[in-house]
């Protein structure tokens, strides 16, 4: 086999279509070989039937010989002797022309005996017709003829019976072979089917299970379950799709972060306004008292300027930390300061008559990515603000719990079945609530009930993605006219309970 042939065989073995082709080719080859075998068997059967027909013709001719013999002895008519002689000649011709065929059903000695008896019978009939007794009375010929005819019939009948038995045996053998081949073909089809199932269906099933496990395992690529060309091509296309989806998801989350930054800028401006006002006031006082003021008091004003400058720097640093792209990393995060800082950032979005209350234990920490967790708080607080009345209330609470099952309400996330120590963070509002028919869809990407131009419908989707990235669980409970509560459950947590920051008005 040349190189091209080897390459083609390699391609056949390493592709699904090639394996199917090889499987059907094997079945077709077996069918072809079996068909040729049966053609040969049918030809043998045809020859056996033909041989049986000749044996029957011989036996029929012998019976005709005896029939005209009996007619002659009854009626003494020359015509019966002529017919008798005709069938004797026909019988002799059959034995001479098809001697090889008759030797297949009887031994040579038996066939020679039949020919000898037939020749003797012919002589006796000829003597009977000519009136020559051959050295004895004519009456003695009839018993001899009858005895010779009886022996001839006996041998011919034995030959016909032997051929019938051989034909029946051949038919039985053919039937057995046919049934065996049918069973063998059925088993071959089952074996080929199982082989194709193992070589073709199994990789597809394995690929299906791997693809189904991608969302839960958060895989970025899949390894092909086999080296079949079609499977490898599909997996490569799927991996390309995963990469594209990952890039687009990151782009969407970046867009959502930029939208959150726009929301936070008003709060940052408000937060920066206080330290800048203090700095400006202290500078004006120093300018008025420069040269003749109290040196100690001037140092106090300079210390205030330095303190307020540091405060402004921290605010700007926090904003930059939120906006900067970072790799995902879990570290212990103190919830109290992070939540208070986030509320400060979104201060400008809240109505002057609305209240944001915090109820977070001091020292309560959770393993998380601070930047992404802050994105969650921003989105949930903004979502609560969107439906809040002018005199509404938002409560942000956190507590250490022992999780033993999914939380109440509509729950999503890879950690909903987590059991063990966890931190639960809830954001509740006194808004109008969410309609029951909308509730199951609020975490879908691009789903929004706002007017066009007032949101892309990505806020809660991003919240779900970040919570799921932390192996956590998010749930929502809502009723029309009774507000909405979002609860985030993150595994782990720690720190002392301490005093709760309860009913503290962060915004008014």
N, C-alpha and C positions, 0 to 999 in steps of 0.2 A: 504494500500500500504506500502510495507516494505521500509527500508532505501535505498536499492539498486535501487528500482523503483523510489524513490524521486530523487536520485542523477542522474539517467538516464534522467528523465524529466527535471531536472535543466540543464543538459548538452545539451539537445535538444533545450531548450529555449535560451541558451547562445552560440549558434554556428549558422553560416549561413546554413550549411548543415542540422542541426536540424530543423531550421525554414522552410527550403524548404521541408524537410521530413514531418513536421507537416502540412504544407499547402497542399501537395499532399495527405497526409493521410486523411485530412478532406474532400477533394474533392472525394477521393476514397470511403470514408464512405458514403458520400451523394449519390454517384452513386450506391453503393451497396443497401442502403435503398430504393432508387428510383426504382432500378431494382426489388427488392423484392415486392415493392408496385405494380409495373406494372405486375409482374407475377401473383399476386392476382387478379388484375383487368382483366388480360387476361383470367384467369380461370373463373371469373364471366361472362365475355363476352362469353366464350366458353359454359358455362352452359346456358346462355341466348339464344345463337344460337341453342343449342340442344333443349331447350324448344320451340323455334320457329319452329324447324323442327317437333317436335311432334304435335304442334298445326296445322302445315300445313298437316301432315299425317292424323290427325283427320278430317280436313276439306276435304282433298282429298277422304278419305274413305266415308264421308257423301255424297259427290258429286257422288261417284260411286254407293252408295245406290240409289240415286235419278235417276241415269242414267238407271240402270237395272229396276227400278220401271217403268219408262216411256216406256222402251222397252217391258216390260211385258204387259202394258196396250195397246200397239200398236199391238204386235204380239201374245200375249197370249201363250207364250212358257214357259214350265216348267224350262228350263235352265236359263232363266232370273230371275225367282224366286229363283232358287238355288244360283245364283251369288249374288242376293240381300241379301239373308240370310247369305251368307258367309261374306259379307262386314258389315252386322249388327253385327255379332259376332266379327269381327275384331275391329269395333268401340267400342263395349262394353269392349273388352279386353284392348284397349288403355286407356279407361276411368278408368278401375279398377286398372291396373298396374301402371299408372302414375297419380293417383288422386292428390298426393301431388304437382306434377309439375303443373297440371292444376289449382289447387287452387291458384297458384301464379299469374294467369292471369284472374281469374274470381272468384266471390264470391261462397261460398259453396252452397247457395240456387240456384244459376244459374246452377251450375254443377249438383245438384240433379234434377233440373227440366229437364236438358238435358237427364240424365239417365232415368228418368220417361217417358219422351216422346219417347225415343228410345225403352224402354220396351213395351210401348203401341203400338208403330209402329210395333214392332216385332210380337206382338199378332195379330194385324190387318192383317199383311202380311201372318202370319200362317193361320189365318181364311180364308183369300182369297185363299190360296193354297189348303186348305182342303174342300172348298166349303161351309163352315159353316158361316152363316151370323151373328150369335150371336143374334138372336132374331129379325132380320130385313132382308130385301131383300139384295141379293148380290150386287146389284147396289149401295147400300148406302155405301159400304166399300171403293170404289174408292175415293170419295171426302174426306172421313176421312183420308185415307192413304196419299192422296196428301197434305191435310192440316197439318198432323203431320210431313210429310217430309219437308214441307216448314218451319215449326217452328224449326225443327232440323237443317236445313241448316242455318237458320238465326242465331241461337245460336252459331253454329260452326264457321260461318263466323265472328261473333262478337268476338269470342275468338281468332281467327287467326289475325283479324285486331288489337285487343288490344295488342296481342303479338308483332305484327310488330311495333306498335307505341312504345311499351316499348323497343324493340330492337333498334329502331331508336334513342330513348332518351338515351339509354345506349351508343350507338355509339357516339352521340353528346357529352355526358358527358365525354366519354373516350378521344374524340378529344380535348375537352376543357382542360381536365387534362393534356393531352400530351403536348399541346401548353404551358400550364402554367409551366409544369415541364421544358420544353426546355428553356423558358424565365428565369425561376428561376435558372436553371443550368448555363445559360449564365451570369446572374447577379452574381451568386456565384463565377464563374471563374473570373469575373472582380473584385469582392471584394477581393478574395484570391490573385489575381494578384497585386491589389493595395496594399494589406497588405504586400505581399512579397516585392513589390517595396519599401514600406516604411521601412520595416525591413531589407532588404537585399541591394537593389540598393542605397537607400539614404545614408547609411554609406559609401558605396564604392564611391559614388559621392563626399561626404564630404571629404573623405580621399584623393580623387584625387585633389580637390581644395586646400586642406591643403598642399599636396605634391608640387603642382604647385606654391604655395606661399612661399615655403621654401627659394628659392634663393633671392627673393626680401626682405623677412623679416629677412633673416640671422638667422633663428632659428637653434638651436643645437639639438632639439628633438621635437617630435610631441606627442600629447596626443591622444589616440584612440577615434574616434567619437562614438564608441559603445563598449560594453563588449563582443561582439561575439569573440569566440575563434580564428577564422581565422583572423579577423580584428586585434585583439590584437597581434597575432603572426606576421602579416605583419608589423605592426607599430613598434614592437620591433626589427624586422630585419632591418627596415628602419632607426630607431634610431641608431642601431649599425653601419649601413653603414655611417650615418652622422658623428658619432664619429670617425670612421676610416678615412673618408675623411678629417675631420677637422685635425686629427693628421698628415695625409700625406700632407695636404696643409701647415700646420705649418712647417713640415720637409722640404718641397720644398722651402718655403720662407726663412727658416734658411739657406738652401744651397745657395739660391740666395744672401742672405746677406753675407755669407762667400765668395762667388765669388766677391761680390762688395768690401769686405774688401781687397781681394787680389789686386783688381784694385787700391784701395785707398792707399795701402802701399807705392807705388812708389811716390805718391804725398806727403804722410806724410814724407817720407824720405827726399824729397826735402824741405818740410816746416821745418823739424827739422835741416836740414843742415845749414841754415842761423843762427839761434840762437846758435847752437853748435860752429859754426865758430867764432861768436862774443865772446862767452865764452872762447874759446881756445885762441883767440888773447889777450883778456884782462888778462887772467891768465899768458900768456907768458910775457906781459909787466910788470905785477906785480912781477913776478919772477926776471926779470932783474933789477928792481928798488927797490927791497925790502931792507929796512934798510937805504937808503940814498936818496930815491925819495921824491917828494912833497907829503905830507900827504893828501892834498886836492884832488890831482889828483888820488891818490890811492883810495880814497873814491868814486871818479867818476867811476873808473874801477870796483870797487866792486858793485856799484849801477847798472852798465851795466850788470855785471854777474847775479845779482839778477833778473833784468828785463828780460833778455834773458832766464833765467831758468824758470821764471813764464810763459813766452811765450811758451816754450817747454812743460811745464806741461799742459797748456791749450790745446795744440795740441793733446797730448796724451789722456787727459781727453775726448776731443771731439770724438776721435777714439774709446775709451772705451764705451762712451755713445751710439755710433752708433752700436757697436757690442753686447752690453748687451741686453738680452731678457727682455722686459718689457710688462706689461699689457697695453692694449689700453686705452689712456686717452687724451681727448681734453683739451688743454689749449691755451691761446693766444700766438701765435708764431710770432716773428718778422721775416719777410721774407728776408729782406736785409742781415742781418748777416748770416742767415742760408744758403742762396744761395751762398754768398761769401765764406763761410767756405767749402761748398760742392765742389765748383769749385777748391778751393785750394787743396782739397784731391785728385781730379782726374787730377791735373796739369800734372803729368808725362805721361798721356795717349795721350796728344794732341801734334800734330806736332809743331815743333818750328816756322813754318811759318803760322800756323792757329791762329785764333783770337776768343776769347770768350768775348762777350760783355754783360754787365748787364744793365738793365734798370728797376730798382725797386725803387718805391717811398720810401723815408725815413719814418720810422714810420708805414709803412703798415703792419698790423698784420692780422692773420686769426686763428680761432679756429681749432686746429689740434694737432695730435700727432707728435711732432718734429722728433722723431726717424724714424717713418714711412714716414713722408713727405720728410725727407732727403733721404730715400731709393728711393722714387719716382724720386727726382732730379738726384741722382746718375745713376739710370737706364736710364732715358731719355737722360742725357748727354752722357753716354756711347753709347747708341743707335745712337745718332747723330755723335759721333766720329767714329763709325765703318764704316760709309759710307762717311766720310768727306775726301775731297782731301787734299793734302799737304798745300794748301793755302786757305783752306775753312774758313768759319765763322759760329760761333754759337751765337745766340742772345737769352738771357733769359730775359723776360720782365714780369711785373706784373702790374695790375691796379685794381682799385675798379670799379665795374659796377653794373648796375641794370639788372638782368636776367629776360627776359620775354618769354623765349622759348629755345629750344635746340640750341646749337651752330652749326655753319656751319660745313660741312664735315661729316665724319663717326663718330657718337657719341654713347657712351655707358656709362651706369651707372645709379644708382637709382635716381640721382639728375638732370637728363637731362631735366625734366619737371618742375624743381624748378623755382619759380618766386619770386624775391626779391633781396635784397642786396647780392652781392657775390664778391669774389676775383677771377680774372682770371689770371692764370700764363701760359705763352707760352714759349716753347723751339723750336726755328727755326734754321734750318741749310741750308747751300747752297750745300748740297750733291746731289747725282744723282736722288733722289726721289724714290717713291715706285710705282711699276706697278699696274695698276687699278685692275687686277684680283687677286692680292695678298692682297690689302688693306683691304678687309673685314675680313681677317683671321689673321692679325698681333697680335691680342690680345688673340688668342687661345693658350692654354698651349701647350708647346713643338713644336710649329710651328716656324721654323727658315729657313732662306735662306742661312745660313752660312754652311761651310764645316763641316764634322763630326769632333768632337773634339774641335770646336771653339764656343761652346755655346749650352745650353740646350733648348733654346726657351722659357725661363720663364721670361725674363726681363720685357716685356710689359704686360704679364699676371699678374705679381706681381704688376705692376703699376696700372692696372685696378682694381685688388682686393683691393689695399690700397685706391684708390680714391673712390670706391664703399663703402668701410668701413666708409669713411668720409661723406657718402651721397652726393658725388660729381658726376661730369660728366667729362669724358675725350673725346676729339675729335681729329681727325687727318685730315689734308688736305695735299695732295701731288700730284705732277705731275712729270712725267719723265723729268729729266734735269732741274727742277725748285726748287728742294729742298723739305723739309718736315717741317710741323709745327704741333707740339702737343700742345694742350691747355687744361689746367686743370681748372675746375670751381668748387670752393668750396663755400658753402653757408656761409653767415655771413661776417666777416671781419670788419676792423675798423682802427683807427689811422689817423693821419694827412697826407695829401698828401706830403708836404715837397718838397724838391728838388729831382729830379730824378738822379740816378747814371747812367747817359747816356753816351753811347759810351766809357765806361771805359774798357780798355784792361786788363782783368784779367790774360790772358795767351797769350804768343806770341811764 
